[in-house]
Structures are given as C-alpha cells and as structure tokens.
Amino acid sequence: MRSVVILSFLLLGLATVVVQGQVELSTPGPLFTPDPEDDSTPNPEGDSSTEITTEGIPDADTEELPLAEECDEELCKLPDCRCSSTDIPGGLLPRDTPQFVTITFDDGVNVRNTETYRDILYGRNNSNGCPAGATFYVSHEYTNYRFVNELYNQGYEIALHSISHRIPQDYWATASYDVIKQEIADQKGQISHFANIPFESIKGVRLPFLQMSGNISFQVMADHGLEYDSSWPTTAFRDPGLWPYTLDYASIQDCIVPPCPTASIPKPWIQPMVSWTDLGGFPCAMADGCFFTPAMDDEEGWYQFIVGNFERHYLGNRAPFGFYVHEWYLASNPAVQAAFIRFTDLISNLSDAFMVNASEVIDWVKNPIPVGEYREKPCREWSTASCAAQPDCGPLLGPNAMNYWMGACNVCPRVYPWTGNPLGQ
C-alpha cells in the first residue's frame, strides 16, 4: 500500500488520503466569499476544490471508437502526423537539436501569484536574444482576468485548465463529451472574452489532476480547434524522453492515470509530460509532486536536483524538458525559488537551449530545423491586447449560492460565469 500511495503522490503532486485501504486523490481548499479588496484572498494556490453537482449538464452519446492501428511511418509524416517515438524529429542528431525547456504553471491567476511571476520570469531572454517563454494553464474560478491579460502581453502562452476544476477526480475520468466541451472548449471563449486576448492564441489543454477521460477530451479538442494536450505523464519514457506526437495511430506511451486515449483521433498533438526522477528513484510528473527531494531550505541541493533531471534530456535525445509546477510551491519555499532562478539563468546562457511556450515546441516538431538555423529565426511576435481600467466585478452570484468578485478587461457579467454559462449572461 505504501508504494501505491507514494506513486500516486509523486506522479500527480496531489494530496493523498488513505481511507479504508483505498487511495483517494484530492486538493484541499475552503469555500468562502472572496474579499473584494484582495484578489489573492480566495485561495493561496489559485486552485479550486469546489464540489458542484453535475445535474443539468447534458450528456452526449458518443460512439465507441475503434482502436487505433499501429503507427505506419510511411503514412504518418510531418507536419500533420507523427508516430509516438523517442526518435528526434527530422532525423537530427542530438548535438544539432535545440533543447527546449517548457516552464508551466497551473490554476487560477491572481494578484498574489502574478507578483511571483513578475519576479521570476519577466524580462528574461534566451541566448539568441528572443524572449523566454512560459505557459499558464489557467482555471477559471478565482481568476482575475486583468492579470491573464498582463501575462499574455508579456509574451507568455495562455492555455486551458477547465472552468470548474471540480472534485472528485472521477468527475474527469468519467466525463461525457458535453461535460468536457463545457469545461474546456467553452473556456477558450471565456478567457478570450474576459482577458481580451486573441481567441486563436489559445491552443493548449491540461486537464485537472492530469486526469484524462479516454478519447473524449481529444474528440472535443479535434472538434473545437485545440492543438495540443499536456496532461499525460510518462514514466516509462524518461531516458530517452518521449517527443510530441499525434493520435492518428496507436500510442506507445504508458497509461499512468487511466483512462487514456485508444482511438485514432487526427489533429490533436500530445505533449508528453516526461517525469522527473526524485532522489529516491521515483518518478514525479510535477516538480511539486516529487517525494524524495533535497531539504526545502537547501538551495544548492535543489539546483543540482533540477539540473540533474535537465541533463537527462540535454545529454540524451533532447526531448523537451518540462518544469511543471504550481506557483505556491516556489513562493512558499524561497530556496526552491532561488534554485529555479539559477536554473533559468543557466538556460539563458546555453547557446543550444531555449525556454519557450509549449506551442512553440509543437511548431518546431512540425518543421524541425537544426539548432543553428533555429537560433537565427526571427523572435516570436504577438499583438498587444488592451484591458479596460475598471473596478472588479461583484459581488456576482455563483455556484452553491456563493458570491464572487472577478477582474475583467471588459463589461462585467450579470452572474458569475460557470459551466453552461461561460460568459455569465
């Protein structure tokens, strides 16, 4: 039982509770009315544990899809199809391959965690002079969209992490097409509207608790123009690491948090979450989920721990290295945050490593070019998104008769936006 508990904790970075011999995963958090004077009041992690009834959410009948066939490399070719593989795209040698580093943060965006992002990310460049990237998988509850707008205007990628972030975890494992559509596809329009950022700039998905729903979420992605998913950890393909691939054919990736996709679903890409290895040899999909780590006040130990995991990629097949974390973990552990900053300084000084938005990795895999050519590419560009100066919206009546306050870049909604009513009309 202990090994099961440890593995669950390591992979997901979730609170693990043992009840009558059963392992249950949850994220703690109180229910309360936010303070309109303090955007950071709702939840120090920017996460939600609100359990809401799913009554009234329609189910869609989805046909049982046939199993995907084994990948045929003669038929599956870039830029639109790639077999799941540890092979470097384009047949490049490791020394000729850019080492991509994807830094991601999950959950709500508010005034408090934005202060951390300003301290550790803003103004940072890669060695080619282009702005360093990061991706924010944003959940709706307790998010202040003025700060989402700010992150976008700094050049960071905004991606989807659901409207409700509901518990229990099984809600996501058994979700119907309509539930995922309301949680994920509708969130794209919601973020675009309230943060006033381009609809087409939102491309990625990370499901709450890294809990997939089999084929369902990928069917929704294919139908609603979402390009990639980054919810799927791998422990079997750590060394060498698994590169991004499409679901046109059967995946070789291990299924850590079932159910995993089994059908042929063209269009969506998988950006595998290649697990770290902690000091005890256990895998962990997120940095804050590692069990055996250096002491939390040991900056040098943490720096070496991060670099050691990075080197497995950098000295191997150069599969993208992910630093997946929640902001609270860095903010509450100054030594870990200092080690993180030292690591990003290291990457900024390497001529063949680049901190990029997650979607930039997919763009490169579709059209792989050697690192020397990549360094000479023009830097990414993005349009500036305005945000109206106005007081927070609220109080807004939300789920379970709670009152919410919400920052927005345009007209305030009539009620608190939620699944089934993403714009609060």
KAMOTA-V101432 format. One record per run of one state. SS is the DSSP state (H for helix, E for strand, C for the rest). FROM is the first residue (numbers start at 1). TO is the last residue. Records with the same first field share a line. If there is no record, write none. Layout:
SS: FROM-TO + FROM-TO
This chain:
C: 1-1 + 13-14 + 20-21 + 27-66 + 68-88 + 92-93 + 97-98 + 107-110 + 121-124 + 126-130 + 132-134 + 139-144 + 154-156 + 161-169 + 174-176 + 196-198 + 202-203 + 206-207 + 211-215 + 224-227 + 230-232 + 235-237 + 239-240 + 242-244 + 248-262 + 264-264 + 271-272 + 275-275 + 278-282 + 285-286 + 290-298 + 315-320 + 326-326 + 332-333 + 349-352 + 356-357 + 367-370 + 376-392 + 398-398 + 402-402 + 407-417 + 419-420 + 422-425
H: 2-12 + 89-91 + 94-96 + 111-120 + 145-153 + 170-173 + 177-195 + 199-201 + 208-210 + 216-223 + 287-289 + 299-314 + 327-331 + 334-348 + 358-366 + 371-375 + 399-401
E: 15-19 + 22-26 + 67-67 + 99-106 + 125-125 + 131-131 + 135-138 + 157-160 + 204-205 + 228-229 + 233-234 + 238-238 + 241-241 + 245-247 + 263-263 + 265-270 + 273-274 + 276-277 + 283-284 + 321-325 + 353-355 + 393-397 + 403-406 + 418-418 + 421-421
